[in-house]
């Protein structure tokens, strides 16, 4: 979750929302038990999960905003064809 190189998949948004809710419950339980180290660790996890959720929203929005420019046909990309000469003088 905390890995900065992990690129979240927007299709997994619901799963991440479940994780965020679970982390909130675990933070509350750790506070009730007086486990301050556990609370701080879970808060860091929660912040990372919320950051990943924001990244998912950004990725999803950028995918919707991206225009399909299409793929140019080969004839458009390379209008001329160069072939090897069969004349031995031009070798």
Backbone torsions as a table, in degrees:
resi	resn	phi	psi	omega
1	UNK	NA	-41.2	-175.5
2	UNK	-83.8	-6.7	-176.6
3	UNK	-64.6	120.6	-178.8
4	UNK	-71.3	-16.7	-180.0
5	UNK	-87.7	-12.6	179.9
6	UNK	-71.3	118.9	178.4
7	UNK	-98.9	113.0	-174.4
8	UNK	-71.4	146.3	177.7
9	UNK	-91.8	120.6	-179.5
10	UNK	-57.1	-22.2	178.0
11	UNK	-68.1	-17.9	-179.2
12	UNK	-97.3	19.2	-176.0
13	UNK	-61.2	-41.9	-180.0
14	UNK	-64.1	-39.7	178.6
15	UNK	-63.3	-42.2	178.9
16	UNK	-66.0	-35.8	176.4
17	UNK	-62.6	-38.6	176.4
18	UNK	-63.7	-41.7	179.1
19	UNK	-62.3	-42.2	179.7
20	UNK	-62.0	-44.1	177.7
21	UNK	-63.2	-41.4	179.0
22	UNK	-63.0	-40.9	178.8
23	UNK	-63.1	-39.8	179.1
24	UNK	-61.8	-41.0	178.5
25	UNK	-65.9	-42.8	-179.4
26	UNK	-65.9	-33.4	176.9
27	UNK	-65.3	-44.6	179.8
28	UNK	-61.6	-43.4	179.1
29	UNK	-63.4	-42.7	-179.8
30	UNK	-65.5	-36.1	177.3
31	UNK	-65.2	-42.2	178.9
32	UNK	-61.8	-32.1	-178.4
33	UNK	-89.7	-5.3	179.9
34	UNK	76.1	22.8	-179.5
35	UNK	-90.8	81.1	-173.2
36	UNK	-65.4	-35.7	177.6
37	UNK	-64.1	-41.5	177.8
38	UNK	-64.4	-40.0	178.5
39	UNK	-59.9	-47.4	-178.3
40	UNK	-65.0	-39.7	178.2
41	UNK	-63.8	-44.2	179.9
42	UNK	-68.9	-32.2	176.4
43	UNK	-65.1	-38.0	176.6
44	UNK	-65.2	-41.3	177.2
45	UNK	-63.1	-41.6	-179.7
46	UNK	-63.6	-42.8	178.1
47	UNK	-62.7	-40.8	178.9
48	UNK	-65.9	-40.5	179.8
49	UNK	-65.1	-41.4	178.0
50	UNK	-65.7	-35.8	176.4
51	UNK	-64.4	-42.7	178.1
52	UNK	-64.1	-36.6	177.8
53	UNK	-63.7	-41.4	177.0
54	UNK	-64.1	-38.5	177.2
55	UNK	-63.6	-40.0	178.3
56	UNK	-61.2	-44.1	178.7
57	UNK	-61.9	-41.5	179.5
58	UNK	-64.6	-44.5	-179.5
59	UNK	-63.5	-44.9	179.9
60	UNK	-62.4	-41.5	179.6
61	UNK	-66.9	-39.3	-179.0
62	UNK	-70.2	-31.1	176.7
63	UNK	-68.5	-36.7	178.1
64	UNK	-70.7	-33.4	-175.4
65	UNK	-83.4	-14.3	-177.2
66	UNK	-74.8	129.0	178.6
67	UNK	-86.4	140.6	175.9
68	UNK	-82.7	110.3	-179.3
69	UNK	-85.8	-9.6	179.0
70	UNK	78.2	167.0	179.0
71	UNK	-106.0	125.1	-179.8
72	UNK	-66.9	146.6	176.8
73	UNK	-69.5	155.5	-178.5
74	UNK	-60.3	-37.2	-179.7
75	UNK	-63.0	-31.8	177.7
76	UNK	-75.6	-35.3	-177.4
77	UNK	-78.0	-33.8	-178.5
78	UNK	-136.1	81.5	-174.1
79	UNK	-68.4	-21.2	-179.4
80	UNK	-115.4	144.4	177.5
81	UNK	-112.3	129.6	178.6
82	UNK	-103.8	127.8	179.5
83	UNK	-117.1	156.2	178.4
84	UNK	-70.6	139.9	-179.3
85	UNK	-76.6	140.2	177.0
86	UNK	-88.5	-2.7	179.9
87	UNK	-83.1	120.0	-177.7
88	UNK	-65.5	-17.4	179.6
89	UNK	-71.7	-20.5	-177.8
90	UNK	-101.8	16.8	-176.8
91	UNK	-78.7	NA	NA
